[in-house]
């Protein structure tokens, strides 16, 4: 079920893909434009990957959005808030998937960011582990040769694991 309230600048999607259920709020794109199939195809071609379908179901409607509350528990036992999804538009720069991938010298090969925490660290799909079902990893944004930390086997598992 999709619903939107343009006056509130919020939209929500519940159960749009098996296991993905969250309230989503527009953050950097208000209102968040729907991600077109043409733009998605262009971005995936430039990235050289096929993004996971469960992620695409959410980002098509909520690019640049945030889930209602929730933190991700990292492997070391600390938590970090899931701040927002990156977007696919040309503007604003700095929080767009392509801009980060094309300009960041710190991203490991075949690690594609899709979201950030409040400190600017990335949640990424780890295509070195799998081309068809990449797990989700956490990557500090400002450390040279930073190690990725496995946080979930899929986007759905990540969203389902968010802690209040």
N, C-alpha and C positions, 0 to 999 in steps of 0.2 A: 504494500500500500504506500503510495506516495502522497504527500500533502505539502502544501507550501503556503506561507503567509507572507506575501511581499511587504506588507506594512511592517512586519517584525524583522524582516531580513533573515528569516530562519526557514529551514526546510527540514523535513525528517523522512527517513526511510526505515521501515521495520520489515525484517524478513525478506529482503529483496533477493537474497541468494542464500542457499542452504547454510545455516549457521551464522550468517552475518545479520545481526540485529543491533542497531544503535540509533540513538537520536543524533542527527547531524545538524550543525549550525554553520551558516556562512561566516567566513572570517575575512579573507583578503579580497574576495571577489563578491561584491554585493550588488544585486543578487548573483549567485554563481551561475554562469552560463552552462548549458548542457554541453558536454564534450561531443563534438561531431565525429562521425565515423571517419571523415576525411582527415581531420586533425589528428585523430588517434592513429590512423594508418601512417601519416607522415612522421609522427613522433616515434612510433615503433620501428619504422624503417631506419630513421636516423640513429636510434639506439641499438638497432640490430638484434632486438629481442621481441618476443611475444609476451606481453604482460599478462599476469594471471587473471582468469575470468572473474573470480570472486572480487578481486580488487577493482576491475573494470566496471563491474555492476555498480559499485559505490561511486567511483570517481567520475563516471559519466554524468552523474547528477550533482555530486558534492565536491568537485575539484576545489581545492583551497579551503575546504571545510574542516570542522573539528567535531569529534564525537563528544557527546555529553559526558563530561567528567572522565576520569579514569587514568590510571598510571600503568606503566609496563614494569614488571619486576624483571630486572636484569639478572644474568647468571650469578653475579657476585652478591645477590640478595638486596641490592639497593633498588629503588624505584625511580622512574622518571616519567613525568606526564607525557602522554601522547598529545602533542600540541595541535598539529594540523597536517592535512594532506597537502602535498605540493600540487601545483596546478599545471595546465598544459597550454595556457595562453601566452602570447608574446609579452604582455604587460600585466601586472608589474613584474619587473625583473627581480631576481634574487631568490624567489621562492617558486620558480618554475623548474620542472624536471629537466628539460633540455639545457637550460642555462647552467644549472648546477653541474650536470654531466660534462658539458662542453668546456666549462671554464675552470673546474676544480682539478688541480693537479694532485690532490690527496686521495682521490677515489681509486680504490683498487680496480683492476680490470674486471669487467662483467659483474660489477656491484652497482645496482641502479637504485638511487634514493627515491622514495615515494612520499615520505613524511618527515617531520622534524619534531624535536622536543623544544621546550622553551629556550634552551641554551644553544640551539642551532645544530645539535647533533642529529644524525640521520637514522631513520629506519629505512632499510634497503632490502631489495630482492637480491639474493645471492645466486647469480646465474653460473658461477663457477661450480656450484654444488649440483645444479640441475638446470637444463635448458627448458624443461617443460613444467616443472613444479618447484620453482625456486623457494627455498625457505626464507624467512625474514631474519635479518641480522641488524644489530645496532652498531653504528660506526661514529666515533667521536669525530667532529668536523675539523678540529685544529691540530691533530697530532699526525706528524709524518710517520708513515708506515704503521698506522694504528691497526690493531687487530680487530676484526669484526667479532661480535658476540652473538651467538645464536639465541633468538628470543622466541621463535615460533616456527612451526613447520609450514604455515600458510598465513595468508592475510586474514582469513576467517578465524583461525586459531588465535592470532594476535588480538583481533577485536574482541573475541569472546573472552580473552584472558584479562582484559582491562580491569584493574582494581580501583575501587573508590577510595 
